[in-house]
Amino acid sequence: MNREDVTDLIIQAKVSKGIKWADVAPKVGLSKEWVTAACLGQMTLTAEQAAAIGDIFDLPEEARLWLQEVPYKGSLPTSVPTDPLIYRFYELISVYGTTFKALIHEEFGDGIMSAIDFKMDLQREANPMGDRVNIVMSGKFLPYKTY
């Protein structure tokens, strides 16, 4: 068994049991965004969190141990995504990436937005012209240091 196998077990159980990510998160005590990333193999869980996920998805003990290992991060199989939804994020960065960079540097200076000290909130936004996806991302600004 490896971490990818554990992700497959979680997804299989999610589908067969009709579980929603938003229902898993409160049982772990964290956001649906972080818990989903963890279940999909992108975050390291504590023993307590792994036990909760293991109980929800009926995972064997070995799988629960794998949830506590630091994963190889980066879940896309290709450098340019082929899944249409994920590709739109790639397209978003292709079109607005330089705008994000220019505005962040203008406001904060030379540095980056952390994806480690980071949080995200994804919500459905009702709209009479068609519902919208509302994603708020917040990452700590980390300035480049001179030495």
TITI-845261 format. One record per residue (C-alpha): residue in one letter; x, y, z. Coordinates in nm, 4 decimals, always signed. Layout:
a;X;Y;Z
...
This chain:
m;+0.0000;+0.0000;+0.0000
n;+0.1137;+0.3564;-0.0674
r;-0.0368;+0.7049;-0.0271
e;-0.2010;+0.6963;-0.3711
d;-0.3711;+0.3694;-0.2758
v;-0.5087;+0.5368;+0.0369
t;-0.6483;+0.8233;-0.1717
d;-0.8166;+0.5668;-0.3971
l;-0.9684;+0.3907;-0.0919
i;-1.1020;+0.7226;+0.0386
i;-1.2572;+0.8172;-0.2953
q;-1.4107;+0.4706;-0.3365
a;-1.5654;+0.4902;+0.0108
k;-1.6822;+0.8478;-0.0481
v;-1.8657;+0.7412;-0.3624
s;-2.0086;+0.4170;-0.2272
k;-2.1284;+0.5790;+0.0974
g;-2.2451;+0.9069;-0.0586
i;-2.0214;+1.1127;+0.1696
k;-1.9733;+1.4857;+0.1072
w;-1.6438;+1.6594;+0.1888
a;-1.8363;+1.9278;+0.3790
d;-1.9668;+1.6520;+0.6112
v;-1.6182;+1.5117;+0.6740
a;-1.4554;+1.8397;+0.7803
p;-1.6506;+1.8988;+1.1058
k;-1.5660;+1.5454;+1.2205
v;-1.1967;+1.6276;+1.1788
g;-1.2367;+1.9797;+1.3179
l;-1.0849;+2.1655;+1.0230
s;-1.2015;+2.3435;+0.7068
k;-1.3559;+2.1480;+0.4207
e;-1.0841;+2.2826;+0.1922
w;-0.7930;+2.1550;+0.4056
v;-0.9592;+1.8226;+0.4881
t;-1.0383;+1.7612;+0.1210
a;-0.6751;+1.8330;+0.0275
a;-0.5622;+1.5938;+0.3013
c;-0.7973;+1.3186;+0.1865
l;-0.6736;+1.3668;-0.1692
g;-0.3164;+1.3106;-0.0550
q;-0.1782;+1.6643;-0.0245
m;-0.1535;+1.7184;+0.3531
t;-0.0156;+1.5328;+0.6561
l;-0.2671;+1.4358;+0.9232
t;-0.2055;+1.3894;+1.2942
a;-0.2805;+1.0508;+1.4490
e;-0.6101;+1.1876;+1.5813
q;-0.7097;+1.3320;+1.2430
a;-0.6063;+1.0113;+1.0646
a;-0.8187;+0.8101;+1.3087
a;-1.1220;+1.0298;+1.2347
i;-1.0705;+0.9967;+0.8574
g;-1.0109;+0.6245;+0.8982
d;-1.3372;+0.5830;+1.0876
i;-1.5371;+0.7871;+0.8368
f;-1.4046;+0.5943;+0.5367
d;-1.3546;+0.2540;+0.7091
l;-0.9835;+0.2519;+0.6329
p;-0.7520;-0.0276;+0.7476
e;-0.4817;+0.0520;+1.0039
e;-0.2062;+0.0648;+0.7416
a;-0.3970;+0.3330;+0.5499
r;-0.4345;+0.5385;+0.8675
l;-0.0580;+0.5280;+0.9124
w;-0.0025;+0.6460;+0.5543
l;-0.2261;+0.9481;+0.6255
q;+0.0323;+1.0557;+0.8849
e;+0.3254;+1.0459;+0.6407
v;+0.4408;+1.3640;+0.4677
p;+0.3104;+1.3313;+0.1103
y;+0.4756;+1.4149;-0.2172
k;+0.2788;+1.7301;-0.2921
g;+0.1494;+1.8106;-0.6360
s;-0.1428;+1.6077;-0.7591
l;-0.1596;+1.6910;-1.1275
p;-0.0441;+1.4213;-1.3712
t;+0.0704;+1.6707;-1.6372
s;+0.2301;+2.0160;-1.6295
v;-0.0593;+2.1621;-1.8287
p;-0.3815;+2.0252;-1.6770
t;-0.6171;+1.8414;-1.9085
d;-0.9201;+1.8327;-1.6783
p;-1.1433;+2.1224;-1.7953
l;-1.2136;+2.2608;-1.4470
i;-0.8504;+2.2475;-1.3370
y;-0.7420;+2.3879;-1.6731
r;-0.9510;+2.6989;-1.6049
f;-0.7320;+2.7696;-1.3015
y;-0.4260;+2.7276;-1.5237
e;-0.5902;+2.9651;-1.7710
l;-0.6675;+3.2077;-1.4871
i;-0.3003;+3.2147;-1.3874
s;-0.1939;+3.2434;-1.7532
v;-0.4162;+3.5495;-1.7998
y;-0.4055;+3.7126;-1.4553
g;-0.0793;+3.5789;-1.3094
t;+0.1201;+3.8871;-1.4046
t;-0.1615;+4.1049;-1.2658
f;-0.1557;+3.9177;-0.9336
k;+0.2218;+3.9559;-0.9248
a;+0.2186;+4.3279;-1.0090
l;-0.0520;+4.4112;-0.7561
i;+0.0999;+4.2026;-0.4752
h;+0.4445;+4.3582;-0.5330
e;+0.2951;+4.7078;-0.5470
e;+0.1075;+4.6548;-0.2204
f;+0.3598;+4.4418;-0.0258
g;+0.6971;+4.4689;-0.1997
d;+0.9200;+4.1950;-0.3365
g;+0.8123;+3.8572;-0.2038
i;+0.5579;+3.5787;-0.2350
m;+0.2189;+3.4714;-0.1049
s;+0.2670;+3.1587;+0.1008
a;+0.0892;+2.8375;+0.0090
i;+0.2050;+2.6947;+0.3434
d;+0.0667;+2.9624;+0.5771
f;-0.2513;+2.9679;+0.3713
k;-0.6248;+2.9291;+0.3959
m;-0.9028;+2.9054;+0.1426
d;-1.2793;+2.9298;+0.1539
l;-1.4905;+2.8015;-0.1349
q;-1.8615;+2.8825;-0.1378
r;-2.1526;+2.8704;-0.3793
e;-2.2783;+3.2201;-0.4553
a;-2.6397;+3.2400;-0.5703
n;-2.6875;+3.4582;-0.8760
p;-2.9988;+3.4971;-1.0939
m;-2.7773;+3.4771;-1.4045
g;-2.6338;+3.1427;-1.2882
d;-2.4689;+3.0454;-0.9631
r;-2.1067;+3.1484;-0.9192
v;-1.8051;+2.9898;-0.7551
n;-1.6642;+3.2191;-0.4867
i;-1.3099;+3.1325;-0.3781
v;-1.1265;+3.3423;-0.1201
m;-0.7575;+3.2639;-0.0769
s;-0.5440;+3.4119;+0.1980
g;-0.1711;+3.3466;+0.2195
k;+0.0875;+3.5070;+0.4437
f;+0.3157;+3.7493;+0.2586
l;+0.6780;+3.6427;+0.2783
p;+0.9264;+3.9113;+0.1720
y;+1.2539;+3.8188;+0.0087
k;+1.5418;+3.8865;+0.2464
t;+1.8786;+4.0323;+0.1712
y;+2.1894;+3.8664;+0.3102
